Amino acid sequence: MFFWDSVIQFFWREESLPVLAIVLGVAFLLFHFLKEERKSVINTLGFFFTCLVGQFISGVVHALQFSTIAGVLHEAFTIGAGIALIRLCGLLIFRIVLPRAHLSPPRITEDIFVIIAYIAWGLVRLRYAGLDLGSIVATSAMITAVVAFAMQDTLGNILGGLALQLDNSIEIGDWIKVDDVTGRVVDIRWRSTLVETRNWETVVFPNSQLMKNKFLVLGRRTDQPVQQRRWIWFAVSLDTTPTRVVGAVEGAILQAEINNVARKPEPSCVLMEMDKGCARYALRYWLTDLAADDPTDAAVRWHVYTALERAGIKLTVEEQNVHFIKENEKHEEAVRQRELSLRIKTLKRVDLFAQMTSDELYKLAERLKYAPFAKGNVIARQGTPSQHWLYIIISGETEVYLEAPNGEKRILNVLAKGDFFGEMSLMTGAPRAASVIAKTDVECYRLDKESFEEILLGRPSIADEVAHILVTRRTQLDSALQNLDEEALHKEIHHRQNEVLATVKRFFGL
């Protein structure tokens, strides 16, 4: 009985119970609020309880009359238990308390304070054990110098990491470029900085390398949002004026809704050089998500291509000497007739042209323009001065919507293959009643006033048929909204038809 009393008396001190309570309380908070660090907390708790077992063993050694060995063991395990407590408190303060106070010091700051606390705790326990700290410091000065010389590269990396953190040269989350490596900073450690590239690679840069050499921090500018300017290059023939190219490209990009493209600063198209038989242009835009560079570049290129295609501007390449075999005229004529046949079939599906003769449809088909749109292109804008165009959808889907003064959008309809829109604008010159945006990539045929005017002047009676169709479509829509009966519907159609017919004749000069 005396033996175990001696063990417990040596092992369990007055401060043991409060320390145990603090450790368990801090561990509980960390388990509750810091789920991603549970493994680290478990390991620290295991180390703490190992030290408690070691203190108990030192009590057994003391009871066996080995006092000196027991004292050394007890002091060593007490230092270990204190280190575990400091580690848990460091996690509590730097991972829970400070972030909730809207303070997020870098990880290296946590390491510095925890290591200083370790050293201070060790020195306190050594002093408590009766060691002369002054002689230890004097003796270790030369050892420190030798170690510092031998570890100068490692110390350089550590000091570099401290400098990067203290002067905010880079922060976790920044995109940087070092030589030919571009990636996002995910961690700044004592020795190195970890950078994840877009190719799912993690590059480890020694901190001393970042301090000694130049590197770029992408997308960062004082008092500005994070965004990076990108360049989309393309070339067109010298026969096309720069004003026309710039107007077509900028007009399309500024109206389009493209993911990850900033509204401010606005995208701009500039003529960069004229050489080797072509003019080289660059569309410059600002990327808001630096991780999505290639997909956004591809989307913008597609918008540039479709804008140029609609404007009748062909992309070109530098002049080279190339030998090729020209397709014969018979083949070209067959391709042309096949395209005209497809266009005539498309026109027959449109109510406006259902009463036309084959010759009239053929003439109209020859005048259709191919007009592709990229996803997000605004094809028509509500209330703006309208170009007098009718669109017939070949493939893809568009959304028709109304825009409220507060910017809210109300979806009216979704148009797909075979549908058409813009008939009132084509026939009467009226401004667009609603906006139309490309819901997917869309291919259309476009018919302008001049192309339709020649056929209308050749047979003015078409105007009556067209006016009737326009009024019927619009009145049926209104009747659905207002619940008009059949008799009121016919009266409304007759009344409106006269007004629309007069507008059509005046617009085309009939």
Secondary structure as a PSIPRED ss2 file (coil, helix, strand):
# PSIPRED VFORMAT (PSIPRED V4.0)

   1 M C   1.000  0.000  0.000
   2 F H   0.000  1.000  0.000
   3 F H   0.000  1.000  0.000
   4 W H   0.000  1.000  0.000
   5 D H   0.000  1.000  0.000
   6 S H   0.000  1.000  0.000
   7 V H   0.000  1.000  0.000
   8 I H   0.000  1.000  0.000
   9 Q H   0.000  1.000  0.000
  10 F H   0.000  1.000  0.000
  11 F H   0.000  1.000  0.000
  12 W C   1.000  0.000  0.000
  13 R C   1.000  0.000  0.000
  14 E C   1.000  0.000  0.000
  15 E C   1.000  0.000  0.000
  16 S H   0.000  1.000  0.000
  17 L H   0.000  1.000  0.000
  18 P H   0.000  1.000  0.000
  19 V H   0.000  1.000  0.000
  20 L H   0.000  1.000  0.000
  21 A H   0.000  1.000  0.000
  22 I H   0.000  1.000  0.000
  23 V H   0.000  1.000  0.000
  24 L H   0.000  1.000  0.000
  25 G H   0.000  1.000  0.000
  26 V H   0.000  1.000  0.000
  27 A H   0.000  1.000  0.000
  28 F H   0.000  1.000  0.000
  29 L H   0.000  1.000  0.000
  30 L H   0.000  1.000  0.000
  31 F H   0.000  1.000  0.000
  32 H H   0.000  1.000  0.000
  33 F H   0.000  1.000  0.000
  34 L C   1.000  0.000  0.000
  35 K H   0.000  1.000  0.000
  36 E H   0.000  1.000  0.000
  37 E H   0.000  1.000  0.000
  38 R H   0.000  1.000  0.000
  39 K H   0.000  1.000  0.000
  40 S H   0.000  1.000  0.000
  41 V H   0.000  1.000  0.000
  42 I H   0.000  1.000  0.000
  43 N H   0.000  1.000  0.000
  44 T H   0.000  1.000  0.000
  45 L H   0.000  1.000  0.000
  46 G H   0.000  1.000  0.000
  47 F H   0.000  1.000  0.000
  48 F H   0.000  1.000  0.000
  49 F H   0.000  1.000  0.000
  50 T H   0.000  1.000  0.000
  51 C H   0.000  1.000  0.000
  52 L H   0.000  1.000  0.000
  53 V H   0.000  1.000  0.000
  54 G H   0.000  1.000  0.000
  55 Q H   0.000  1.000  0.000
  56 F H   0.000  1.000  0.000
  57 I H   0.000  1.000  0.000
  58 S H   0.000  1.000  0.000
  59 G H   0.000  1.000  0.000
  60 V H   0.000  1.000  0.000
  61 V H   0.000  1.000  0.000
  62 H H   0.000  1.000  0.000
  63 A H   0.000  1.000  0.000
  64 L C   1.000  0.000  0.000
  65 Q C   1.000  0.000  0.000
  66 F C   1.000  0.000  0.000
  67 S H   0.000  1.000  0.000
  68 T H   0.000  1.000  0.000
  69 I H   0.000  1.000  0.000
  70 A H   0.000  1.000  0.000
  71 G H   0.000  1.000  0.000
  72 V H   0.000  1.000  0.000
  73 L H   0.000  1.000  0.000
  74 H H   0.000  1.000  0.000
  75 E H   0.000  1.000  0.000
  76 A H   0.000  1.000  0.000
  77 F H   0.000  1.000  0.000
  78 T H   0.000  1.000  0.000
  79 I H   0.000  1.000  0.000
  80 G H   0.000  1.000  0.000
  81 A H   0.000  1.000  0.000
  82 G H   0.000  1.000  0.000
  83 I H   0.000  1.000  0.000
  84 A H   0.000  1.000  0.000
  85 L H   0.000  1.000  0.000
  86 I H   0.000  1.000  0.000
  87 R H   0.000  1.000  0.000
  88 L H   0.000  1.000  0.000
  89 C H   0.000  1.000  0.000
  90 G H   0.000  1.000  0.000
  91 L H   0.000  1.000  0.000
  92 L H   0.000  1.000  0.000
  93 I H   0.000  1.000  0.000
  94 F H   0.000  1.000  0.000
  95 R H   0.000  1.000  0.000
  96 I H   0.000  1.000  0.000
  97 V H   0.000  1.000  0.000
  98 L H   0.000  1.000  0.000
  99 P H   0.000  1.000  0.000
 100 R H   0.000  1.000  0.000
 101 A C   1.000  0.000  0.000
 102 H C   1.000  0.000  0.000
 103 L C   1.000  0.000  0.000
 104 S C   1.000  0.000  0.000
 105 P C   1.000  0.000  0.000
 106 P C   1.000  0.000  0.000
 107 R H   0.000  1.000  0.000
 108 I H   0.000  1.000  0.000
 109 T H   0.000  1.000  0.000
 110 E H   0.000  1.000  0.000
 111 D H   0.000  1.000  0.000
 112 I H   0.000  1.000  0.000
 113 F H   0.000  1.000  0.000
 114 V H   0.000  1.000  0.000
 115 I H   0.000  1.000  0.000
 116 I H   0.000  1.000  0.000
 117 A H   0.000  1.000  0.000
 118 Y H   0.000  1.000  0.000
 119 I H   0.000  1.000  0.000
 120 A H   0.000  1.000  0.000
 121 W H   0.000  1.000  0.000
 122 G H   0.000  1.000  0.000
 123 L H   0.000  1.000  0.000
 124 V H   0.000  1.000  0.000
 125 R H   0.000  1.000  0.000
 126 L H   0.000  1.000  0.000
 127 R H   0.000  1.000  0.000
 128 Y H   0.000  1.000  0.000
 129 A C   1.000  0.000  0.000
 130 G C   1.000  0.000  0.000
 131 L C   1.000  0.000  0.000
 132 D C   1.000  0.000  0.000
 133 L H   0.000  1.000  0.000
 134 G H   0.000  1.000  0.000
 135 S H   0.000  1.000  0.000
 136 I H   0.000  1.000  0.000
 137 V H   0.000  1.000  0.000
 138 A H   0.000  1.000  0.000
 139 T H   0.000  1.000  0.000
 140 S H   0.000  1.000  0.000
 141 A H   0.000  1.000  0.000
 142 M H   0.000  1.000  0.000
 143 I H   0.000  1.000  0.000
 144 T H   0.000  1.000  0.000
 145 A H   0.000  1.000  0.000
 146 V H   0.000  1.000  0.000
 147 V H   0.000  1.000  0.000
 148 A H   0.000  1.000  0.000
 149 F H   0.000  1.000  0.000
 150 A H   0.000  1.000  0.000
 151 M C   1.000  0.000  0.000
 152 Q H   0.000  1.000  0.000
 153 D H   0.000  1.000  0.000
 154 T H   0.000  1.000  0.000
 155 L H   0.000  1.000  0.000
 156 G H   0.000  1.000  0.000
 157 N H   0.000  1.000  0.000
 158 I H   0.000  1.000  0.000
 159 L H   0.000  1.000  0.000
 160 G H   0.000  1.000  0.000
 161 G H   0.000  1.000  0.000
 162 L H   0.000  1.000  0.000
 163 A H   0.000  1.000  0.000
 164 L H   0.000  1.000  0.000
 165 Q H   0.000  1.000  0.000
 166 L H   0.000  1.000  0.000
 167 D C   1.000  0.000  0.000
 168 N C   1.000  0.000  0.000
 169 S C   1.000  0.000  0.000
 170 I C   1.000  0.000  0.000
 171 E C   1.000  0.000  0.000
 172 I C   1.000  0.000  0.000
 173 G C   1.000  0.000  0.000
 174 D C   1.000  0.000  0.000
 175 W E   0.000  0.000  1.000
 176 I E   0.000  0.000  1.000
 177 K E   0.000  0.000  1.000
 178 V E   0.000  0.000  1.000
 179 D C   1.000  0.000  0.000
 180 D C   1.000  0.000  0.000
 181 V E   0.000  0.000  1.000
 182 T E   0.000  0.000  1.000
 183 G E   0.000  0.000  1.000
 184 R E   0.000  0.000  1.000
 185 V E   0.000  0.000  1.000
 186 V E   0.000  0.000  1.000
 187 D E   0.000  0.000  1.000
 188 I E   0.000  0.000  1.000
 189 R C   1.000  0.000  0.000
 190 W C   1.000  0.000  0.000
 191 R C   1.000  0.000  0.000
 192 S E   0.000  0.000  1.000
 193 T E   0.000  0.000  1.000
 194 L E   0.000  0.000  1.000
 195 V E   0.000  0.000  1.000
 196 E E   0.000  0.000  1.000
 197 T E   0.000  0.000  1.000
 198 R C   1.000  0.000  0.000
 199 N C   1.000  0.000  0.000
 200 W C   1.000  0.000  0.000
 201 E C   1.000  0.000  0.000
 202 T E   0.000  0.000  1.000
 203 V E   0.000  0.000  1.000
 204 V E   0.000  0.000  1.000
 205 F E   0.000  0.000  1.000
 206 P E   0.000  0.000  1.000
 207 N H   0.000  1.000  0.000
 208 S H   0.000  1.000  0.000
 209 Q H   0.000  1.000  0.000
 210 L H   0.000  1.000  0.000
 211 M H   0.000  1.000  0.000
 212 K H   0.000  1.000  0.000
 213 N C   1.000  0.000  0.000
 214 K C   1.000  0.000  0.000
 215 F C   1.000  0.000  0.000
 216 L E   0.000  0.000  1.000
 217 V E   0.000  0.000  1.000
 218 L E   0.000  0.000  1.000
 219 G C   1.000  0.000  0.000
 220 R C   1.000  0.000  0.000
 221 R C   1.000  0.000  0.000
 222 T C   1.000  0.000  0.000
 223 D C   1.000  0.000  0.000
 224 Q C   1.000  0.000  0.000
 225 P C   1.000  0.000  0.000
 226 V C   1.000  0.000  0.000
 227 Q C   1.000  0.000  0.000
 228 Q E   0.000  0.000  1.000
 229 R E   0.000  0.000  1.000
 230 R E   0.000  0.000  1.000
 231 W E   0.000  0.000  1.000
 232 I E   0.000  0.000  1.000
 233 W E   0.000  0.000  1.000
 234 F E   0.000  0.000  1.000
 235 A E   0.000  0.000  1.000
 236 V E   0.000  0.000  1.000
 237 S E   0.000  0.000  1.000
 238 L C   1.000  0.000  0.000
 239 D C   1.000  0.000  0.000
 240 T C   1.000  0.000  0.000
 241 T C   1.000  0.000  0.000
 242 P H   0.000  1.000  0.000
 243 T H   0.000  1.000  0.000
 244 R H   0.000  1.000  0.000
 245 V H   0.000  1.000  0.000
 246 V H   0.000  1.000  0.000
 247 G H   0.000  1.000  0.000
 248 A H   0.000  1.000  0.000
 249 V H   0.000  1.000  0.000
 250 E H   0.000  1.000  0.000
 251 G H   0.000  1.000  0.000
 252 A H   0.000  1.000  0.000
 253 I H   0.000  1.000  0.000
 254 L H   0.000  1.000  0.000
 255 Q H   0.000  1.000  0.000
 256 A C   1.000  0.000  0.000
 257 E C   1.000  0.000  0.000
 258 I C   1.000  0.000  0.000
 259 N C   1.000  0.000  0.000
 260 N C   1.000  0.000  0.000
 261 V E   0.000  0.000  1.000
 262 A C   1.000  0.000  0.000
 263 R C   1.000  0.000  0.000
 264 K C   1.000  0.000  0.000
 265 P C   1.000  0.000  0.000
 266 E C   1.000  0.000  0.000
 267 P C   1.000  0.000  0.000
 268 S E   0.000  0.000  1.000
 269 C E   0.000  0.000  1.000
 270 V E   0.000  0.000  1.000
 271 L E   0.000  0.000  1.000
 272 M E   0.000  0.000  1.000
 273 E E   0.000  0.000  1.000
 274 M E   0.000  0.000  1.000
 275 D E   0.000  0.000  1.000
 276 K C   1.000  0.000  0.000
 277 G C   1.000  0.000  0.000
 278 C E   0.000  0.000  1.000
 279 A E   0.000  0.000  1.000
 280 R E   0.000  0.000  1.000
 281 Y E   0.000  0.000  1.000
 282 A E   0.000  0.000  1.000
 283 L E   0.000  0.000  1.000
 284 R E   0.000  0.000  1.000
 285 Y E   0.000  0.000  1.000
 286 W E   0.000  0.000  1.000
 287 L E   0.000  0.000  1.000
 288 T C   1.000  0.000  0.000
 289 D C   1.000  0.000  0.000
 290 L H   0.000  1.000  0.000
 291 A H   0.000  1.000  0.000
 292 A H   0.000  1.000  0.000
 293 D H   0.000  1.000  0.000
 294 D H   0.000  1.000  0.000
 295 P H   0.000  1.000  0.000
 296 T H   0.000  1.000  0.000
 297 D H   0.000  1.000  0.000
 298 A H   0.000  1.000  0.000
 299 A H   0.000  1.000  0.000
 300 V H   0.000  1.000  0.000
 301 R H   0.000  1.000  0.000
 302 W H   0.000  1.000  0.000
 303 H H   0.000  1.000  0.000
 304 V H   0.000  1.000  0.000
 305 Y H   0.000  1.000  0.000
 306 T H   0.000  1.000  0.000
 307 A H   0.000  1.000  0.000
 308 L H   0.000  1.000  0.000
 309 E H   0.000  1.000  0.000
 310 R H   0.000  1.000  0.000
 311 A C   1.000  0.000  0.000
 312 G C   1.000  0.000  0.000
 313 I C   1.000  0.000  0.000
 314 K C   1.000  0.000  0.000
 315 L E   0.000  0.000  1.000
 316 T C   1.000  0.000  0.000
 317 V C   1.000  0.000  0.000
 318 E C   1.000  0.000  0.000
 319 E C   1.000  0.000  0.000
 320 Q C   1.000  0.000  0.000
 321 N C   1.000  0.000  0.000
 322 V C   1.000  0.000  0.000
 323 H C   1.000  0.000  0.000
 324 F C   1.000  0.000  0.000
 325 I C   1.000  0.000  0.000
 326 K C   1.000  0.000  0.000
 327 E C   1.000  0.000  0.000
 328 N C   1.000  0.000  0.000
 329 E H   0.000  1.000  0.000
 330 K H   0.000  1.000  0.000
 331 H H   0.000  1.000  0.000
 332 E H   0.000  1.000  0.000
 333 E H   0.000  1.000  0.000
 334 A H   0.000  1.000  0.000
 335 V H   0.000  1.000  0.000
 336 R H   0.000  1.000  0.000
 337 Q H   0.000  1.000  0.000
 338 R H   0.000  1.000  0.000
 339 E H   0.000  1.000  0.000
 340 L H   0.000  1.000  0.000
 341 S H   0.000  1.000  0.000
 342 L H   0.000  1.000  0.000
 343 R H   0.000  1.000  0.000
 344 I H   0.000  1.000  0.000
 345 K H   0.000  1.000  0.000
 346 T H   0.000  1.000  0.000
 347 L H   0.000  1.000  0.000
 348 K H   0.000  1.000  0.000
 349 R C   1.000  0.000  0.000
 350 V C   1.000  0.000  0.000
 351 D H   0.000  1.000  0.000
 352 L H   0.000  1.000  0.000
 353 F H   0.000  1.000  0.000
 354 A C   1.000  0.000  0.000
 355 Q C   1.000  0.000  0.000
 356 M C   1.000  0.000  0.000
 357 T C   1.000  0.000  0.000
 358 S H   0.000  1.000  0.000
 359 D H   0.000  1.000  0.000
 360 E H   0.000  1.000  0.000
 361 L H   0.000  1.000  0.000
 362 Y H   0.000  1.000  0.000
 363 K H   0.000  1.000  0.000
 364 L H   0.000  1.000  0.000
 365 A H   0.000  1.000  0.000
 366 E H   0.000  1.000  0.000
 367 R H   0.000  1.000  0.000
 368 L C   1.000  0.000  0.000
 369 K E   0.000  0.000  1.000
 370 Y E   0.000  0.000  1.000
 371 A E   0.000  0.000  1.000
 372 P E   0.000  0.000  1.000
 373 F E   0.000  0.000  1.000
 374 A C   1.000  0.000  0.000
 375 K C   1.000  0.000  0.000
 376 G C   1.000  0.000  0.000
 377 N C   1.000  0.000  0.000
 378 V E   0.000  0.000  1.000
 379 I E   0.000  0.000  1.000
 380 A E   0.000  0.000  1.000
 381 R C   1.000  0.000  0.000
 382 Q C   1.000  0.000  0.000
 383 G C   1.000  0.000  0.000
 384 T C   1.000  0.000  0.000
 385 P C   1.000  0.000  0.000
 386 S C   1.000  0.000  0.000
 387 Q C   1.000  0.000  0.000
 388 H C   1.000  0.000  0.000
 389 W E   0.000  0.000  1.000
 390 L E   0.000  0.000  1.000
 391 Y E   0.000  0.000  1.000
 392 I E   0.000  0.000  1.000
 393 I E   0.000  0.000  1.000
 394 I E   0.000  0.000  1.000
 395 S E   0.000  0.000  1.000
 396 G C   1.000  0.000  0.000
 397 E C   1.000  0.000  0.000
 398 T E   0.000  0.000  1.000
 399 E E   0.000  0.000  1.000
 400 V E   0.000  0.000  1.000
 401 Y E   0.000  0.000  1.000
 402 L E   0.000  0.000  1.000
 403 E E   0.000  0.000  1.000
 404 A C   1.000  0.000  0.000
 405 P C   1.000  0.000  0.000
 406 N C   1.000  0.000  0.000
 407 G C   1.000  0.000  0.000
 408 E C   1.000  0.000  0.000
 409 K E   0.000  0.000  1.000
 410 R E   0.000  0.000  1.000
 411 I E   0.000  0.000  1.000
 412 L E   0.000  0.000  1.000
 413 N E   0.000  0.000  1.000
 414 V E   0.000  0.000  1.000
 415 L E   0.000  0.000  1.000
 416 A C   1.000  0.000  0.000
 417 K C   1.000  0.000  0.000
 418 G C   1.000  0.000  0.000
 419 D C   1.000  0.000  0.000
 420 F E   0.000  0.000  1.000
 421 F E   0.000  0.000  1.000
 422 G C   1.000  0.000  0.000
 423 E H   0.000  1.000  0.000
 424 M H   0.000  1.000  0.000
 425 S H   0.000  1.000  0.000
 426 L H   0.000  1.000  0.000
 427 M H   0.000  1.000  0.000
 428 T H   0.000  1.000  0.000
 429 G C   1.000  0.000  0.000
 430 A C   1.000  0.000  0.000
 431 P C   1.000  0.000  0.000
 432 R C   1.000  0.000  0.000
 433 A C   1.000  0.000  0.000
 434 A C   1.000  0.000  0.000
 435 S E   0.000  0.000  1.000
 436 V E   0.000  0.000  1.000
 437 I E   0.000  0.000  1.000
 438 A E   0.000  0.000  1.000
 439 K C   1.000  0.000  0.000
 440 T C   1.000  0.000  0.000
 441 D C   1.000  0.000  0.000
 442 V E   0.000  0.000  1.000
 443 E E   0.000  0.000  1.000
 444 C E   0.000  0.000  1.000
 445 Y E   0.000  0.000  1.000
 446 R E   0.000  0.000  1.000
 447 L E   0.000  0.000  1.000
 448 D E   0.000  0.000  1.000
 449 K H   0.000  1.000  0.000
 450 E H   0.000  1.000  0.000
 451 S H   0.000  1.000  0.000
 452 F H   0.000  1.000  0.000
 453 E H   0.000  1.000  0.000
 454 E H   0.000  1.000  0.000
 455 I H   0.000  1.000  0.000
 456 L H   0.000  1.000  0.000
 457 L H   0.000  1.000  0.000
 458 G H   0.000  1.000  0.000
 459 R C   1.000  0.000  0.000
 460 P C   1.000  0.000  0.000
 461 S C   1.000  0.000  0.000
 462 I H   0.000  1.000  0.000
 463 A H   0.000  1.000  0.000
 464 D H   0.000  1.000  0.000
 465 E H   0.000  1.000  0.000
 466 V H   0.000  1.000  0.000
 467 A H   0.000  1.000  0.000
 468 H H   0.000  1.000  0.000
 469 I H   0.000  1.000  0.000
 470 L H   0.000  1.000  0.000
 471 V H   0.000  1.000  0.000
 472 T H   0.000  1.000  0.000
 473 R H   0.000  1.000  0.000
 474 R H   0.000  1.000  0.000
 475 T H   0.000  1.000  0.000
 476 Q H   0.000  1.000  0.000
 477 L H   0.000  1.000  0.000
 478 D H   0.000  1.000  0.000
 479 S H   0.000  1.000  0.000
 480 A H   0.000  1.000  0.000
 481 L H   0.000  1.000  0.000
 482 Q H   0.000  1.000  0.000
 483 N C   1.000  0.000  0.000
 484 L C   1.000  0.000  0.000
 485 D C   1.000  0.000  0.000
 486 E H   0.000  1.000  0.000
 487 E H   0.000  1.000  0.000
 488 A H   0.000  1.000  0.000
 489 L H   0.000  1.000  0.000
 490 H H   0.000  1.000  0.000
 491 K H   0.000  1.000  0.000
 492 E H   0.000  1.000  0.000
 493 I H   0.000  1.000  0.000
 494 H H   0.000  1.000  0.000
 495 H H   0.000  1.000  0.000
 496 R H   0.000  1.000  0.000
 497 Q H   0.000  1.000  0.000
 498 N H   0.000  1.000  0.000
 499 E H   0.000  1.000  0.000
 500 V H   0.000  1.000  0.000
 501 L H   0.000  1.000  0.000
 502 A H   0.000  1.000  0.000
 503 T H   0.000  1.000  0.000
 504 V H   0.000  1.000  0.000
 505 K H   0.000  1.000  0.000
 506 R H   0.000  1.000  0.000
 507 F H   0.000  1.000  0.000
 508 F H   0.000  1.000  0.000
 509 G C   1.000  0.000  0.000
 510 L C   1.000  0.000  0.000
